[in-house]
Amino acid sequence: MLRVFKQYRPNQVARYVKSYFRGRLFITGVGAFEFDCGRLLPPKKRDTKALNVLSEVNREIQHLSAEAY
């Protein structure tokens, strides 16, 4: 299942990744990502914008996990 996000909202993307654990997503203006084990994986096309999004979303996932405890 591929989820398309029309706007980039790190918290919303992080909640989606954390809840579905494995899959693919597309962020308009940024590109496609895969995620596994509740974390975004590096995209095949390594541009700086995509890598910044990757690190920001993974930080949000860590914050969500820390808030649960």
Secondary structure, DSSP 4 states (H G I P E B T S, - for coil): -EEEESS--HHHHHHHHHHH-SEEEEETTTEEEEEETTEEPPPSS--HHHHHHHHHHHHHHHHHHHHH-
